[in-house]
Amino acid sequence: MHNLILCQAPEKDEDTAPSTEERLLSIEGRLDGIQSQFDGIQSELNGLRCRFDNLDARLDAFISRFGNIEQLLHTLVGTASAGSAA
């Protein structure tokens, strides 16, 4: 003699766990939110890259001008030394 166990699916109640479709829609919504956040971060990084490129160009211009000033000073010192020797 064997004892049989009868298993039944739970009764459908509106307060039970969401359906597979509802869970997938929820996951899709969260993924869309994450994608939006990622897009925002990527946009901010692109803006920072542009600002750093601009800063780099300005620094190069400053270094160039500083080099010109240094050459002018050497020329002035050389002129002053040659004038005092004469």
C-alpha positions as a Markdown table, in Angstrom:
| # | Residue | x | y | z |
|---|---|---|---|---|
| 1 | Met | 0.0 | 0.0 | 0.0 |
| 2 | His | 1.4 | 3.4 | -1.1 |
| 3 | Asn | 0.5 | 6.8 | 0.2 |
| 4 | Leu | -0.1 | 9.2 | -2.7 |
| 5 | Ile | 0.5 | 12.9 | -2.2 |
| 6 | Leu | -1.6 | 15.2 | -4.3 |
| 7 | Cys | 0.0 | 18.5 | -5.3 |
| 8 | Gln | -2.1 | 21.3 | -6.6 |
| 9 | Ala | -1.1 | 24.6 | -8.1 |
| 10 | Pro | -1.9 | 27.5 | -5.8 |
| 11 | Glu | -5.1 | 29.3 | -6.5 |
| 12 | Lys | -4.7 | 32.4 | -8.5 |
| 13 | Asp | -5.1 | 35.4 | -6.3 |
| 14 | Glu | -4.4 | 39.0 | -7.3 |
| 15 | Asp | -2.2 | 39.4 | -4.2 |
| 16 | Thr | 0.2 | 36.6 | -5.2 |
| 17 | Ala | 3.5 | 37.0 | -7.0 |
| 18 | Pro | 3.5 | 38.9 | -10.3 |
| 19 | Ser | 3.3 | 37.0 | -13.5 |
| 20 | Thr | 6.4 | 36.3 | -15.6 |
| 21 | Glu | 5.3 | 39.0 | -18.1 |
| 22 | Glu | 4.9 | 41.6 | -15.3 |
| 23 | Arg | 8.4 | 40.6 | -13.9 |
| 24 | Leu | 9.9 | 41.0 | -17.3 |
| 25 | Leu | 8.3 | 44.4 | -17.8 |
| 26 | Ser | 9.6 | 45.4 | -14.4 |
| 27 | Ile | 13.1 | 44.3 | -15.3 |
| 28 | Glu | 12.9 | 46.0 | -18.7 |
| 29 | Gly | 11.9 | 49.3 | -17.0 |
| 30 | Arg | 14.8 | 49.0 | -14.6 |
| 31 | Leu | 17.2 | 48.3 | -17.4 |
| 32 | Asp | 15.9 | 51.4 | -19.3 |
| 33 | Gly | 16.6 | 53.4 | -16.2 |
| 34 | Ile | 20.1 | 52.1 | -15.9 |
| 35 | Gln | 20.6 | 52.8 | -19.7 |
| 36 | Ser | 19.4 | 56.4 | -19.1 |
| 37 | Gln | 21.9 | 56.8 | -16.2 |
| 38 | Phe | 24.7 | 55.4 | -18.3 |
| 39 | Asp | 23.9 | 57.7 | -21.2 |
| 40 | Gly | 23.9 | 60.7 | -18.8 |
| 41 | Ile | 27.3 | 59.6 | -17.4 |
| 42 | Gln | 28.7 | 59.2 | -20.9 |
| 43 | Ser | 27.4 | 62.6 | -21.9 |
| 44 | Glu | 29.1 | 64.1 | -18.8 |
| 45 | Leu | 32.4 | 62.3 | -19.7 |
| 46 | Asn | 32.2 | 63.7 | -23.2 |
| 47 | Gly | 31.8 | 67.2 | -21.8 |
| 48 | Leu | 34.7 | 66.7 | -19.5 |
| 49 | Arg | 36.8 | 65.5 | -22.4 |
| 50 | Cys | 36.0 | 68.6 | -24.3 |
| 51 | Arg | 36.9 | 70.8 | -21.4 |
| 52 | Phe | 40.2 | 69.0 | -20.9 |
| 53 | Asp | 41.0 | 69.3 | -24.6 |
| 54 | Asn | 40.3 | 73.0 | -24.4 |
| 55 | Leu | 42.5 | 73.3 | -21.3 |
| 56 | Asp | 45.3 | 71.4 | -23.0 |
| 57 | Ala | 45.2 | 73.8 | -26.0 |
| 58 | Arg | 45.3 | 76.8 | -23.7 |
| 59 | Leu | 48.2 | 75.3 | -21.8 |
| 60 | Asp | 50.1 | 74.7 | -25.0 |
| 61 | Ala | 49.4 | 78.4 | -26.0 |
| 62 | Phe | 50.7 | 79.5 | -22.6 |
| 63 | Ile | 53.9 | 77.5 | -22.9 |
| 64 | Ser | 54.5 | 78.8 | -26.4 |
| 65 | Arg | 54.0 | 82.4 | -25.2 |
| 66 | Phe | 56.3 | 81.8 | -22.2 |
| 67 | Gly | 58.9 | 80.4 | -24.5 |
| 68 | Asn | 58.7 | 83.6 | -26.6 |
| 69 | Ile | 59.1 | 85.8 | -23.5 |
| 70 | Glu | 62.1 | 83.7 | -22.5 |
| 71 | Gln | 63.7 | 84.2 | -25.9 |
| 72 | Leu | 63.0 | 88.0 | -25.7 |
| 73 | Leu | 64.6 | 88.1 | -22.3 |
| 74 | His | 67.7 | 86.3 | -23.6 |
| 75 | Thr | 67.9 | 88.8 | -26.5 |
| 76 | Leu | 67.6 | 91.7 | -24.1 |
| 77 | Val | 70.2 | 90.4 | -21.8 |
| 78 | Gly | 72.5 | 89.7 | -24.8 |
| 79 | Thr | 71.9 | 93.2 | -26.1 |
| 80 | Ala | 72.5 | 94.8 | -22.7 |
| 81 | Ser | 75.8 | 92.8 | -22.3 |
| 82 | Ala | 77.0 | 93.7 | -25.7 |
| 83 | Gly | 76.2 | 97.4 | -25.1 |
| 84 | Ser | 78.0 | 97.5 | -21.8 |
| 85 | Ala | 81.1 | 95.8 | -23.3 |
| 86 | Ala | 81.4 | 98.5 | -25.9 |
